[in-house]
Amino acid sequence: QPPFVESGGKLVQPGESLELSCGTSISIFRDVTLAWYRQAAGMQRELVASISRTGTTFYTDSVKGRFTISRDNPMNRIHLQMNNLKPEDTAIYYCAWQSRETGDFKGWGPGTQVTVSS
C-alpha cells in the first residue's frame, strides 16, 4: 500500500489556526482507522488523534478541544483542524492507517512540519 502524502504545515504564531491534510491511494481507505501522529525534535512519535471507519474519534489529552480530525472517504483524504496552536504543538505531523490484521499503523509518509512560534 502506498504511503500518505501530508500537506499544510507551516510557521504560525501562538493562538492561530491551521488545517493539515493528507491523501493516499490505498484501496482500503474507508475500511480502516486513520490517525494523525506527530514527532517533536528529540521526542518519540506520539498519537495525536484517530478516527475509526464509523467516525469514532480519539484525541490525546493535550489537544482535546483544540484539534478536530475528519475523514473524506470519497476523496481518500484525512484532515486535522488545529485551533489555538501552542508552541508545544511544534512537530512534524504524519498520517497513518491501522492494519486490521496486526493493529499496527502503516503508510508513513514524509510528514509536514508545523512550527508554532512568535
Secondary structure, DSSP 8 states (H G I E B T S, - for coil): ----EEE---EE-TT--EEEEEE---TTGGGS-EEEEEE-TTS--EEEEEE-TT--EEE-GGGTTTEEEEEETTTTEEEEEE-S--GGG-EEEEEEEE-TTT--EE-----EEEEE--
